[in-house]
C-alpha cells in the first residue's frame, strides 16, 4: 500500500499531484508469496498476520489474491466452493426416470423410479448384473408403460456398454449419467431404495410387497391422489419411433467450458491428498461437467492455470538472491546462566569409599529407648 498526496478529481487533472492508489508491486507480491509458503500455506487471515509482521502496509486484498492464485493450495485440500444447487424433479409424469441397481440380501434388483410428481417405483429382480439382463427388464417395463424422454443412470458397467447405448437409441431416449462418486446425482432413486428396504425390514415382508406398499402410500399422508399410483396412469404414453425427446436445457451460467484445465479430486481423498490433473471435455449442466469423458461434480473441481503462468511451488528468492528471514521477538529468560566448565576437579568429588557412613534411624518402636518390651 502506497499513500501519496492528492485530493479528489482535481488531483487527477494535475500531473504534479499524487493520488492515493492501492497497488501491489512485484516485491510485495514476492514477499507475500514467500511468507505464505514458509508458514505452511495457511489461510488468508493467518497469512496476513505473518505478512504484517514484516510489512505492516500489506492489504487483505493483496493477500487474498495471492492465496487464490496459489496452485499448491488449490491442489491439496482446497477450500470448499459454492455451487448452484439443482433439482432432479420434473413437472411431467414419466418424463424422466431414475434407473439404478440395488441389493437386498443376496438378490439384485433393477429399480426404476419416476422423477416426476408421482414417484412411482418399479423393482425387477436380476439374475445377473449384466447389460443383457438390464436391457431385458427395462424393455419389459417400456412395453408396459412406455419409454420416458430421459433416463438418469449411474456409471455402472452395465449401463456403459454398447448394448445399452443401442437400446437407448432404439427407444429414442436421452441418457444422462450422474457424477462419479456423487450418489446425490440420482438421489430420487437412492431415497426410494431406503424407503422400500425399511418397509421390508420393519414388516418382515418380501420386496414386491414392500414396493406395493410404497406405491399406495400417500405422499402428503392424507390424500389418495398424492400416492404414486394416483398419478401413474395420467400421463401420455410416448410412441416409439414417433415422439421425439425435447431439446436439453441451455447452459448459460456453467462455471467451466470445454478445454479448461482443472484439478480433479481423487476418490477417497484425504486432507493431504493431491488433486489429479484433467481437462474439461464436455459441459452437462451447471453442476456437472465431463472431465476426460467422465462426469464430475463442480464441487470436486478446481481451476488449473497453464504451466507457463502457474506460480512455482518453491518460494522465489529475493532480488539479491537470498530468501527472506522471518524474525520474531522472543521472551528472554530471567534465570541466570551459570557457565558450565567441562573440566571438573576429580579430587574434589567424594568417592563411595570415603563417604561417612551413618546408621539409618529406625522409625518403629524400640524396647531399649521406650523402656517397654515387645511381645
C-alpha positions in Angstrom: 0.0 0.0 0.0 1.5 3.4 -1.1 -0.1 6.6 0.2 0.7 9.8 -1.6 -0.7 13.3 -1.6 -3.8 14.2 -3.6 -7.4 15.2 -3.1 -10.4 14.2 -5.3 -10.7 14.6 -9.1 -8.7 17.8 -9.0 -5.6 15.9 -8.3 -6.2 13.7 -11.3 -6.0 16.6 -13.7 -2.9 18.0 -12.1 0.2 15.9 -13.1 2.2 17.4 -10.3 -0.1 16.0 -7.6 -0.2 12.4 -6.5 -3.3 10.4 -5.8 -4.0 7.7 -3.3 -3.8 4.3 -5.1 -3.5 0.8 -3.8 -1.0 -1.2 -5.8 1.0 -4.3 -5.1 4.4 -4.2 -6.8 6.5 -7.2 -7.6 8.5 -7.0 -4.4 5.4 -7.0 -2.2 3.9 -9.9 -4.2 7.1 -11.9 -3.9 7.2 -11.2 -0.1 3.6 -12.4 0.4 4.2 -15.5 -1.7 7.4 -16.4 0.2 5.8 -15.8 3.6 2.7 -17.8 2.6 5.0 -20.8 1.6 7.3 -20.5 4.6 4.4 -20.6 7.1 2.9 -23.7 5.6 0.3 -22.2 3.2 -2.2 -21.1 5.9 -5.5 -19.3 5.2 -5.9 -15.6 4.3 -6.1 -14.3 7.9 -3.1 -16.2 9.2 -1.0 -15.3 6.1 -2.0 -11.6 6.6 -0.9 -11.9 10.2 2.6 -13.1 9.3 3.0 -10.7 6.4 2.1 -7.7 8.6 5.0 -8.6 10.9 7.3 -7.9 8.0 5.3 -5.3 6.1 2.7 -3.5 8.1 1.3 -1.8 5.0 0.2 -5.1 3.4 -3.5 -5.3 2.5 -6.1 -8.0 2.8 -6.9 -7.8 -0.9 -3.4 -8.5 -2.0 -3.0 -11.5 0.4 -6.4 -12.9 -0.8 -5.3 -12.7 -4.4 -2.0 -14.4 -3.8 -3.8 -17.3 -2.0 -6.4 -17.5 -4.7 -3.7 -18.0 -7.3 -1.6 -20.4 -5.3 -1.6 -23.7 -7.1 -0.4 -25.7 -4.1 -3.5 -24.6 -2.1 -5.8 -25.4 -5.0 -4.3 -28.9 -5.4 -4.1 -30.1 -1.8 -7.2 -29.8 0.5 -8.6 -26.7 -1.2 -11.3 -24.6 0.4 -14.9 -25.6 -0.4 -16.6 -23.7 -3.2 -20.2 -22.5 -3.7 -22.1 -24.2 -6.4 -25.6 -23.7 -7.8 -28.0 -26.3 -6.5 -30.2 -28.0 -9.0 -33.3 -30.3 -8.9 -33.8 -33.8 -10.3 -37.6 -33.4 -10.2 -39.5 -32.6 -13.4 -43.1 -31.4 -13.8 -44.4 -34.2 -16.0 -45.1 -37.8 -15.0 -42.7 -40.4 -16.6 -40.7 -37.7 -18.4 -37.6 -38.6 -16.6 -36.9 -41.8 -14.7 -34.0 -42.8 -12.4 -32.6 -46.2 -13.0 -30.2 -48.0 -10.6 -29.2 -51.4 -9.4 -29.5 -52.2 -5.7 -29.1 -55.2 -3.5 -31.3 -56.5 -0.7 -29.8 -59.5 1.0 -28.3 -61.8 -1.7 -30.6 -60.6 -4.5 -30.0 -57.9 -7.0 -32.9 -55.6 -8.2 -33.2 -53.2 -11.1 -35.1 -50.2 -9.8 -37.0 -47.7 -12.0 -38.3 -44.6 -10.2 -40.3 -41.7 -11.7 -38.6 -38.3 -11.2 -42.0 -36.6 -11.8 -44.7 -35.8 -9.3 -45.8 -39.4 -8.9 -42.5 -41.0 -7.7 -43.9 -44.4 -8.9 -41.4 -47.2 -8.4 -40.8 -50.5 -10.3 -38.5 -53.1 -9.0 -37.5 -56.1 -11.1 -35.2 -58.9 -9.9 -31.9 -59.6 -11.9 -30.3 -62.9 -12.4 -27.0 -61.4 -13.2 -25.8 -57.8 -13.0 -25.1 -57.6 -16.8 -26.2 -55.4 -19.6 -28.2 -58.2 -21.1 -30.4 -58.7 -18.1 -30.8 -54.9 -17.5 -31.9 -54.3 -21.1 -34.3 -57.2 -20.9 -36.0 -55.9 -17.8 -36.1 -52.3 -19.0 -37.6 -53.4 -22.3 -40.4 -55.2 -20.5 -41.2 -52.1 -18.4 -41.2 -49.9 -21.5 -43.5 -52.2 -23.3 -46.0 -51.9 -20.5 -45.7 -48.2 -19.6 -43.8 -46.6 -22.5 -40.4 -45.1 -22.6 -39.5 -41.7 -21.0 -37.7 -38.9 -22.6 -34.7 -39.1 -20.3 -33.2 -41.8 -18.2 -30.9 -40.9 -15.3 -28.2 -43.6 -14.5 -25.1 -44.1 -12.5 -21.7 -45.1 -14.0 -22.2 -48.9 -13.6 -20.6 -51.0 -16.3 -24.0 -52.5 -17.2 -25.1 -49.0 -18.3 -21.9 -48.1 -20.0 -21.9 -50.9 -22.6 -22.6 -50.6 -26.3 -25.7 -52.8 -25.9 -27.3 -50.3 -23.5 -26.4 -47.4 -25.8 -28.0 -49.1 -28.8 -31.1 -49.9 -26.6 -31.5 -46.2 -25.6 -31.1 -45.1 -29.2 -33.7 -47.6 -30.4 -36.2 -46.2 -27.9 -35.3 -42.6 -28.6 -34.3 -41.7 -25.0 -31.7 -39.2 -23.8 -29.3 -40.8 -21.4 -27.7 -38.8 -18.6 -25.1 -40.3 -16.2 -24.7 -38.9 -12.7 -21.4 -37.5 -11.5 -18.8 -40.0 -10.4 -18.7 -40.7 -6.6 -21.7 -38.5 -6.0 -24.8 -40.6 -5.1 -26.9 -37.5 -4.8 -26.9 -37.2 -8.5 -29.5 -39.9 -8.6 -31.0 -39.0 -5.2 -34.6 -39.9 -6.1 -33.7 -43.5 -6.8 -31.5 -43.7 -3.7 -34.3 -42.4 -1.5 -36.7 -45.0 -2.9 -34.2 -47.7 -2.1 -34.1 -46.6 1.5 -37.9 -46.4 1.9 -38.5 -49.8 0.4 -35.8 -51.6 2.4 -37.1 -50.0 5.6 -40.6 -51.2 4.9 -39.4 -54.7 4.1 -37.3 -54.8 7.3 -40.0 -53.5 9.6 -42.9 -55.6 8.2 -40.6 -58.6 7.5 -42.1 -59.0 4.1 -40.8 -59.5 0.5 -39.5 -56.8 -1.7 -42.5 -56.9 -4.1 -44.9 -56.3 -1.2 -42.7 -53.5 0.1 -42.8 -51.8 -3.3 -46.6 -52.2 -3.4 -46.9 -50.5 0.0 -44.6 -47.8 -1.1 -46.7 -47.1 -4.2 -50.0 -46.9 -2.4 -48.8 -44.7 0.5 -49.9 -41.1 0.0 -47.0 -38.6 0.0 -48.9 -36.0 1.9 -50.2 -38.6 4.4 -53.8 -37.9 3.8 -54.8 -37.7 0.1 -55.2 -40.7 -2.1 -54.3 -38.7 -5.2 -50.9 -37.9 -3.7 -49.9 -41.6 -3.7 -47.6 -42.8 -6.6 -50.4 -45.0 -8.0 -52.8 -42.0 -8.0 -50.9 -40.3 -10.8 -49.1 -43.1 -12.6 -51.9 -43.6 -15.2 -52.4 -39.9 -16.0 -49.5 -39.4 -18.4 -49.4 -39.7 -22.2 -47.6 -42.8 -23.5 -44.9 -41.9 -25.9 -45.0 -43.9 -29.2 -41.6 -45.4 -30.2 -40.4 -44.0 -33.4 -42.9 -41.1 -33.5 -42.4 -39.0 -30.4 -39.0 -37.3 -30.1 -37.4 -36.1 -26.9 -37.3 -32.4 -26.4 -34.2 -30.3 -26.6 -32.0 -30.2 -23.5 -31.7 -27.2 -21.2 -29.5 -24.3 -22.4 -26.3 -23.8 -20.4 -25.7 -20.1 -19.8 -24.0 -19.9 -16.4 -21.8 -23.0 -16.4 -18.7 -22.4 -14.3 -16.5 -24.4 -16.7 -16.2 -24.6 -20.5 -14.7 -27.2 -22.9 -10.9 -27.1 -22.9 -10.5 -25.8 -19.3 -7.7 -27.4 -17.3 -8.8 -28.4 -13.9 -7.7 -30.1 -10.7 -9.8 -33.2 -10.0 -10.5 -34.6 -6.5 -9.4 -38.3 -6.4 -11.8 -40.9 -4.9 -11.4 -41.2 -1.1 -9.2 -38.1 -0.9 -8.0 -37.0 2.4 -6.8 -33.6 3.7 -3.3 -34.3 2.5 -4.2 -35.9 -0.9 -3.1 -34.1 -4.0 -5.7 -33.5 -6.7 -5.2 -35.0 -10.1 -4.9 -33.1 -13.4 -7.6 -33.2 -16.0 -9.3 -31.3 -18.8 -13.0 -30.5 -19.4 -14.3 -32.4 -22.4 -18.0 -31.6 -22.1 -20.5 -29.5 -20.2 -23.5 -31.4 -18.8 -25.2 -28.8 -16.6 -24.4 -26.0 -14.1 -23.5 -28.7 -11.5 -21.7 -31.3 -13.7 -19.1 -31.4 -16.4 -17.2 -34.1 -18.2 -13.6 -34.4 -17.3 -11.7 -36.7 -19.7 -15.0 -38.3 -20.6 -16.2 -38.9 -17.0 -19.0 -36.8 -15.5 -17.7 -35.0 -12.4 -19.4 -32.6 -10.0 -18.2 -29.0 -9.9 -17.5 -29.2 -6.2 -14.8 -31.8 -6.9 -13.0 -29.5 -9.5 -10.7 -26.5 -9.2 -9.3 -24.3 -12.0 -5.8 -25.1 -13.0 -3.7 -22.4 -14.7 -1.3 -23.3 -17.5 2.2 -24.3 -16.6 3.7 -21.2 -18.0 1.5 -19.0 -15.9 1.3 -21.0 -12.7 3.2 -19.9 -9.7 6.1 -22.0 -8.7 5.6 -24.2 -5.7 9.1 -23.3 -4.3 9.4 -19.8 -2.8 11.2 -17.4 -5.1 14.4 -15.8 -3.9 14.7 -12.1 -3.4 16.2 -9.5 -5.7 19.7 -10.2 -4.4 19.5 -14.0 -4.4 18.6 -14.7 -0.8 15.4 -15.8 0.9 13.7 -13.5 3.4 14.3 -14.4 7.0 11.4 -14.1 9.4 12.4 -12.7 12.8 10.0 -12.9 15.7 10.6 -11.4 19.2 11.0 -13.9 22.0 10.9 -13.5 25.7 14.3 -13.6 27.4 14.8 -16.0 30.2 15.1 -14.4 33.7 17.2 -17.2 35.2 21.0 -16.5 35.3 23.1 -18.7 33.1 25.8 -20.5 35.1 28.8 -21.3 33.0 29.5 -24.9 32.8 33.1 -25.9 32.8 33.7 -29.2 31.2 36.9 -29.8 33.2 35.9 -30.7 36.8 38.3 -31.3 39.7 38.2 -35.1 40.2 39.9 -34.8 43.6 37.1 -32.6 45.0 34.4 -35.2 44.3 33.6 -37.7 47.0 34.1 -41.3 46.3 32.0 -44.1 47.7 34.9 -45.4 49.8 35.5 -42.0 51.5 31.9 -41.2 52.5 31.0 -41.1 56.1 28.5 -43.9 56.8 25.8 -43.2 59.3 23.3 -45.7 60.8 19.8 -45.4 59.4 17.4 -44.3 62.1 14.5 -46.7 62.7 11.0 -45.3 62.8 9.4 -48.3 64.6 9.1 -48.8 68.4 12.4 -49.7 70.1 12.2 -51.5 73.5 15.5 -50.1 74.6 14.5 -46.5 74.0 10.9 -46.7 75.2 11.6 -48.9 78.2 8.9 -51.4 77.3 9.0 -54.9 75.9 7.9 -56.2 72.5 5.6 -59.2 72.6 
